[in-house]
Amino acid sequence: MTHQFDVVIEKDSEGNFVASVPALPGCHTQARSLDELMTRVREAIELCLEEQGSAPEPLDFVGVQRVTVNA
């Protein structure tokens, strides 16, 4: 069975790409290149699904907003 997940990709201050999967809390990984990141995020998703025992309720992607706060 196949599943689709939205992945948020960011770049940290050291130049590493960081991926997180909003539908799977705690599911994230990082890599030096986008190609390696995509390989690693697929592995991370498979491990998260294996740990949960079932796929979560799918989320509909709406968009990304940048919010500025004074803290």
N, C-alpha and C positions, 0 to 999 in steps of 0.2 A: 504494500500500500504506500502511496506517495502522499506527502504533506507539503504545503508551502508555508513559509514563514517570512515575515518582513524582518530585515536585519538593519540596525542602525550602525553606521560606520563613522567613526571619528578619528582624528589624528592627534596624538598627544604631543607634549612639548619636546620629546626626544625623537619625534618622527615615526613612531610606531603607529600602526593602524589598529584600532580597537573596535571590536564588533560586539553588539549585544542584541539579544532577541527578546523584544518586549513581551511576547506571548509566553515565554518560558523564563520566569524570574530566576536570576542567578546564572543564566546561560550566557556566557561571554567568553571572548578569547582575544588574543592580540598576535600581531606578526609584523615583520619588517616590510612585506610587500602585499599588495592586494591579492595576488594570485595565491600566496601562502595563506593569507587571511581567509579566503573563501574555502580552501581545503580544511582549515582548522575549524571554521564555524560549522561546516557540515558535520564534522566529527563531534563537535560540542553538542549540536542539536541531537544527533543520534544518541549520545550518552545521556542527555537530559530526558529524552523520550524513554529510553531504556529504564532509567531510574524512576520515572513517574509511572510507568506501566501502561500509559495511554496518552493519546494526543489531547492537548487542551482544546477548549472551545475556540474556534478561529476568531481572530479579531479583524475588523475591516480597517485598513490603513487609511487615515484621513490626511495626515501631513505632519510636517515638523515646523515648530515655531521656536524662535530664539527669544528668550525673555531676559530682560536686564533688571536686576534688583540691587539695592544698596545694602550691603551686609558687611 
